[in-house]
Amino acid sequence: WKLLDYSDRLETWRLIAVERTDEVSFVDDYAYFRNVNLVAQAIEYAYQGAFPALTILFERHASVLLPFRLFILSQIPESIAPGSYQHLLPSVHVNPAGQEEETAALKSLPWRTSDQLPTEMDKALKQSVDWLDDACDLSFATFPIPSIAYPALSTELTAWYQERARSIDEVSGRLDYARQLLELGITNGVQDLTLLLE
C-alpha cells in the first residue's frame, strides 16, 4: 500500500511541480511531499492562493480531502477575488430522490475511475495489514477541523456561502468580492443567497 501511495503522490507532485514557477528541487520537494499530510497541504495551498496546486490535490486525492473541502476553501484569503477560484466552489443539483445536494466541483480525471470514498473492502484490507493512512491524520491541528459529508445538502452549502460572504466583507472590506461569491453560488444552484445581495 505504501508503495502505491508513494507512486500516486509522485504523479501528483509531478503535476504540481509543472505548475510552479519558483525554483524547485524536484527530488527534495517530493521527499517532503510523499509523506505530507494532504489536508494540511491543501490548507497551505488555499492560504497561499496556489489554486493550480490545490486543484490538482482535490482532483487526485478527493477521498481524503472532500470531507474537509469547505474548511479548506475557507482558508483562502478574503482579499482574493472568488472568480479566481470559482472552479473549486461547490454547486447544487437535484438527486434522484428529489433532494438538492452537492455536485462535485471537479470532474474525475482519466486516471481515476471514481472520486468515491474507499470501499469497505479497501478499508478492511488496509486494517488487516496494519496500514495507517497518515494523509488524513489531523493531529497537526491545534483545534478541531470541521468536516462535512460528501455530498452535502443544499442547506449546508447555503450556510457556507453566506458565512463566507460575511467573512469576506468583514475581514477584507471587499463588498464586491462578497457579492461576487454570492453570485457564483447562485450560478452554481445554491438556494437562498439572493437576500444577501439586496
C-alpha positions in Angstrom: 0.0 0.0 0.0 2.7 2.5 0.9 4.5 1.9 -2.4 1.2 2.6 -4.3 0.7 5.7 -2.2 4.2 6.9 -3.0 3.7 6.2 -6.7 0.4 8.1 -6.6 2.0 11.0 -4.8 4.9 11.1 -7.2 2.4 11.6 -10.1 0.6 14.3 -8.0 3.9 16.1 -7.3 5.0 15.9 -10.9 1.8 17.7 -11.9 2.2 20.3 -9.1 5.8 20.9 -9.9 5.0 21.6 -13.6 2.6 24.4 -12.4 5.1 26.0 -10.1 7.1 29.0 -11.3 9.6 29.2 -8.4 12.9 27.3 -8.2 12.0 23.8 -7.4 14.3 20.9 -6.3 12.0 18.1 -7.6 13.7 15.3 -5.6 14.0 17.2 -2.3 10.4 18.6 -2.5 9.0 15.2 -3.5 10.7 13.6 -0.5 8.8 16.1 1.7 5.5 15.8 -0.3 5.3 12.0 -0.3 4.8 12.0 3.5 3.0 15.3 3.9 -0.5 15.4 5.5 -2.7 16.1 2.5 -5.3 18.1 4.5 -2.5 20.3 5.9 -1.0 20.7 2.5 -4.4 21.7 0.9 -4.9 24.2 3.7 -1.5 25.7 3.0 -2.2 25.9 -0.8 -5.5 27.6 -0.1 -3.9 30.1 2.2 -1.2 30.8 -0.4 -3.8 31.2 -3.2 -2.0 28.4 -5.0 -5.1 27.3 -6.9 -3.4 25.2 -9.6 -1.8 23.1 -6.9 -4.9 23.0 -4.8 -7.0 21.9 -7.8 -4.6 19.0 -8.5 -4.8 17.9 -4.9 -8.6 17.9 -5.0 -8.7 16.1 -8.3 -6.2 13.4 -7.3 -6.9 12.9 -3.6 -10.6 13.7 -3.3 -11.4 10.8 -1.0 -9.1 12.3 1.6 -9.9 16.0 1.0 -13.7 16.1 0.3 -14.8 15.8 3.9 -12.7 19.0 4.7 -13.3 20.9 1.4 -15.4 23.7 2.9 -12.9 24.3 5.7 -10.1 24.2 3.1 -11.9 26.7 0.9 -12.5 29.0 3.9 -8.7 29.3 4.3 -8.4 31.2 1.0 -7.6 34.8 2.0 -10.7 37.0 1.9 -8.7 39.5 -0.2 -8.6 37.2 -3.2 -11.4 37.5 -5.8 -13.7 34.5 -5.7 -13.7 34.4 -9.5 -10.1 33.2 -9.3 -11.2 30.0 -7.5 -14.7 29.6 -8.8 -13.9 26.2 -10.3 -13.3 24.9 -6.7 -16.7 26.2 -5.4 -19.4 23.7 -4.6 -22.6 23.6 -6.7 -26.0 22.0 -6.2 -28.2 19.6 -8.2 -31.3 17.6 -7.6 -30.6 14.0 -6.9 -32.9 11.1 -7.9 -34.7 11.2 -4.6 -35.7 14.8 -5.3 -33.3 16.3 -2.7 -30.9 19.1 -3.5 -27.3 18.1 -2.9 -23.8 19.0 -3.8 -22.3 18.3 -7.2 -18.6 17.6 -7.5 -16.9 20.8 -8.3 -14.1 19.0 -10.0 -14.6 16.2 -12.5 -12.7 13.0 -12.0 -9.7 12.7 -14.3 -8.9 9.8 -16.6 -6.5 8.1 -14.1 -9.3 8.0 -11.6 -12.3 5.8 -12.2 -14.2 7.3 -9.3 -13.9 10.0 -6.7 -15.8 7.8 -4.2 -14.6 7.2 -0.8 -12.7 3.9 -0.3 -14.9 0.8 -0.4 -15.5 -1.3 2.7 -13.2 -4.0 1.2 -10.4 -1.4 0.8 -10.8 -0.3 4.4 -10.8 -3.8 5.7 -7.7 -4.7 3.7 -5.8 -1.7 4.9 -6.7 -2.6 8.5 -5.7 -6.2 8.1 -2.1 -5.2 7.1 -1.9 -2.5 9.9 -1.6 0.2 7.2 -2.1 3.7 8.7 -3.2 6.4 6.3 -1.5 9.4 7.8 -2.7 11.6 4.9 -5.8 12.3 7.0 -4.2 12.4 10.5 -5.4 15.7 11.9 -3.1 15.7 14.9 -1.2 18.7 13.4 -4.2 20.9 14.1 -4.4 22.9 17.3 -8.2 23.0 17.0 -10.8 20.6 15.5 -11.0 20.8 11.7 -14.7 20.6 10.8 -15.7 18.0 8.3 -18.9 17.6 6.4 -20.2 14.6 4.5 -20.0 14.5 0.7 -22.3 15.2 -1.0 -23.5 18.0 1.3 -27.1 19.1 1.4 -28.1 22.3 -0.2 -28.8 23.9 3.2 -25.3 23.2 4.4 -23.8 24.8 1.2 -26.1 27.8 1.6 -24.9 28.3 5.1 -21.3 28.0 4.0 -21.7 30.6 1.1 -23.5 33.0 3.5 -20.8 32.7 6.2 -18.0 33.0 3.7 -19.6 36.1 2.1 -19.9 37.7 5.5 -16.3 36.9 6.3 -15.1 38.4 3.1 -17.0 41.6 3.8 -15.9 41.8 7.5 -12.2 40.8 7.1 -11.3 42.4 3.7 -13.9 45.1 3.4 -14.4 44.0 -0.2 -18.1 44.0 -0.6 -17.7 43.5 -4.3 -15.9 40.2 -3.6 -18.7 39.1 -1.2 -21.2 39.9 -3.9 -19.2 38.0 -6.5 -19.1 34.9 -4.2 -22.9 35.1 -3.7 -23.5 35.5 -7.5 -21.2 32.5 -8.2 -23.2 30.5 -5.6 -26.5 31.4 -7.3 -25.0 30.4 -10.6 -24.0 27.1 -9.0 -27.6 26.4 -8.0 -27.2 27.3 -4.3 -30.5 28.5 -2.8 -31.4 31.4 -0.6 -28.5 33.6 -1.4 -30.3 36.4 -3.2 -31.5 38.0 0.1 -27.9 38.8 1.0 -27.4 40.5 -2.4 -30.0 43.1 -1.6 
